[in-house]
Amino acid sequence: MKLRQIFTLIICVLLAQQIDAQAIKKVLIEKYTSANCGNCPRATEKLKEMTANNSNIIWLTHHIKWVGGDAMYFSDLDAYFSDFAAGSAPRASFDRVLFDNATNVAVGSNTWEDRLATQLAEPAYANIFIDGSCFNQTLNLNIQTNFETIPETGDIRLTVFAVEDVVTGSGQGYDQSNYDNNNSSSPLYGLGNPIVGYEHLNVTRAIISDVWGTGGVIPETPVIGEYYNQQFTYEFPAGTDMHNMRIVAVLHYHDENDVGKRNIINAQSVSTGEFIEVSTEQPDTPTLSAYPNPFYDQTFIQINDLSASTELRAYSMTGQSISLDYNIDNQGITVRNNNLASGTYLFQIVNTDDNIIIGRGKWIVR
């Protein structure tokens, strides 16, 4: 059986485990920009200050068709640019909220601080967990959500983005137009117009789901504590540096006729480097998922018919062996958090009779 089929089989028979963690509100900022926009690098400097050292902010940069578009533009973003930004840049939306005093969802930079503060104070209705595996350039994802509070009734969808942390290049399409080159009070002063070798941050590279989100995953009125899962597969372009990529999952409403009713409930982000196989010595070994993940008290690894000679081993990201408190039954392995420090751990399920690894994966302890 191929690895992708194994992965799909495992996540289709997940045993949902109740999690007692309180959901954390993440604010999604979507900035509309272009390498051809001379005011856009000034807006980027402002966002860098606003988002510094705040892990509850997720920032996406959508490169749009401004003066013909640049090397990072792709046409799936046209719908966002038209509906949210009204064809103007630089602009940014905050959880896609249409604020009372705004004409458009994406607004100019003079109001960004207030918008961000407002959204950071909003409640977090739902958790979003991103798990997956990556073999060569193929990414298999499972996005899991559960609700702690019932939100407003509506068409709730899931949108998934592939995002590149830093993009650099030279020549047309990468060199950044800079209207502040002669402004001595600007951090962009003297960098050139255009800026050659400019670092484009948090660049949206693909929409893995449907453009306006994948529907039918979550009912209009979600059940508190119930887990909703959706799988996605994405093939990264050849040569992609997987350690410079992130996956961003966004839970939001959608109203086809009203852009003011497409606000975001919550979002989550994870580096694709966490999905890359640590060892290539056994490429046919399936990657297993633990749920819930991340977890506080306990998690469960779904795998059937384990023998009495099965052992669970775990390691820190530095390779240190970790002592575990776990129990194996005929449905899988329950792992209890017995003084595990917060962080990311790699695990292996081993048949000790012949020392064969029969499954491996990763979990995060909060």
Secondary structure by P-SEA (a helix, b strand, c coil): ccaaaaaaaaaaacbbbbbcccbbbbbbbbbbbcccccaaaaaaaaaaaaacccccbbbbbbbcccccccccccccaaaaaaacccccccccccccccccccccccccccaaaaaaaaaaaccccbbbbbbbcccccbbbbbbbbbbcccccccccbbbbbbbbcbbbbbccccbbbbcccccccccccccccccccccccccccccccccccccccccccccccbbbbbbbbbbcccccccccbbbbbbbbccccccccccccccbbbbbcccccccccccccbbbbbccccccccbbbbbbccccccbbbbbbcccbbbbbbbccccccbbbbccccccbbbbbbbbccccccccccccccccc
